[in-house]
Amino acid sequence: EAAYDADKIYLAAIDKFDAMMSKTNAYAPDALFRWGMVLRQRSHLRPRNSKEKLKLLHQAKRLFEDALSMDSDNHQVKEALSSCISDLSFRNV
């Protein structure tokens, strides 16, 4: 149930993200960071070694990398990327 509710909120957020990006990309790094954080949090609602959990973590990692490519000095994104990589390493052991 919690995963289903999170998925509904996530899909609504994608629509808002697309609308925002159609107007300006000035907020893109922050939006990508927040999107990545949501994906990472969604991964915590999935079973421990499920393919879906790994997929969500990989998607979050790509978003963090994209955000860093736009704003390489963002320490918050660097920390999030590091944590995401750590989650992925832990899952692949």
C-alpha positions as CSV (number, residue, x, y, z in Angstrom):
1,E,0.0,0.0,0.0
2,A,2.8,2.5,0.9
3,A,4.6,1.6,-2.3
4,Y,1.5,2.2,-4.4
5,D,0.8,5.6,-2.7
6,A,4.5,6.5,-3.3
7,D,4.2,5.6,-7.0
8,K,1.1,7.8,-7.4
9,I,2.9,10.8,-5.8
10,Y,5.9,10.1,-7.9
11,L,4.0,10.1,-11.2
12,A,2.4,13.4,-10.2
13,A,5.8,14.8,-9.5
14,I,7.0,13.8,-12.9
15,D,4.2,15.7,-14.5
16,K,5.1,18.8,-12.5
17,F,8.8,18.4,-13.3
18,D,8.1,18.2,-17.0
19,A,5.9,21.4,-16.8
20,M,8.7,23.2,-14.9
21,M,11.4,22.1,-17.4
22,S,9.3,23.3,-20.3
23,K,9.5,26.9,-18.9
24,T,13.1,27.1,-17.8
25,N,16.0,24.9,-16.9
26,A,17.4,27.3,-14.3
27,Y,16.1,25.0,-11.5
28,A,17.2,21.8,-13.3
29,P,20.0,20.8,-10.9
30,D,17.9,21.1,-7.8
31,A,14.9,19.4,-9.5
32,L,17.2,16.5,-10.6
33,F,18.5,16.2,-7.1
34,R,15.1,16.1,-5.5
35,W,13.9,13.6,-8.1
36,G,16.9,11.4,-7.3
37,M,16.1,11.6,-3.6
38,V,12.5,10.5,-4.2
39,L,13.7,7.5,-6.3
40,R,16.2,6.6,-3.5
41,Q,13.4,6.9,-0.9
42,R,11.1,4.8,-3.1
43,S,13.8,2.1,-3.3
44,H,13.6,1.8,0.5
45,L,9.9,0.7,0.1
46,R,10.9,-2.3,-2.0
47,P,12.0,-5.8,-0.9
48,R,15.7,-6.0,0.0
49,N,17.3,-7.5,-3.2
50,S,14.5,-6.9,-5.7
51,K,15.3,-5.9,-9.2
52,E,12.9,-2.9,-8.8
53,K,14.9,-1.7,-5.9
54,L,18.2,-1.8,-7.9
55,K,16.5,-0.1,-10.8
56,L,15.3,2.7,-8.7
57,L,18.8,3.2,-7.2
58,H,20.4,3.2,-10.6
59,Q,18.0,5.8,-11.8
60,A,18.6,7.9,-8.8
61,K,22.4,7.6,-9.4
62,R,22.0,8.8,-13.0
63,L,19.9,11.8,-11.8
64,F,22.5,12.8,-9.2
65,E,25.2,12.5,-11.9
66,D,23.2,14.7,-14.2
67,A,22.7,17.3,-11.5
68,L,26.4,17.3,-10.8
69,S,27.2,17.8,-14.5
70,M,25.1,21.0,-14.3
71,D,26.4,22.2,-10.9
72,S,29.6,20.4,-10.0
73,D,30.0,22.4,-6.7
74,N,26.8,21.1,-5.1
75,H,27.9,19.3,-2.0
76,Q,24.4,18.1,-1.2
77,V,24.2,16.3,-4.5
78,K,27.7,14.9,-4.0
79,E,26.7,13.4,-0.7
80,A,23.5,12.0,-2.2
81,L,25.5,10.4,-5.0
82,S,28.0,8.9,-2.6
83,S,25.2,7.4,-0.5
84,C,23.4,6.0,-3.5
85,I,26.6,4.4,-4.7
86,S,27.1,2.9,-1.2
87,D,23.5,1.5,-1.3
88,L,24.2,0.0,-4.7
89,S,27.5,-1.5,-3.5
90,F,25.8,-3.0,-0.5
91,R,23.1,-4.5,-2.7
92,N,25.6,-6.1,-5.1
93,V,27.8,-7.7,-2.4
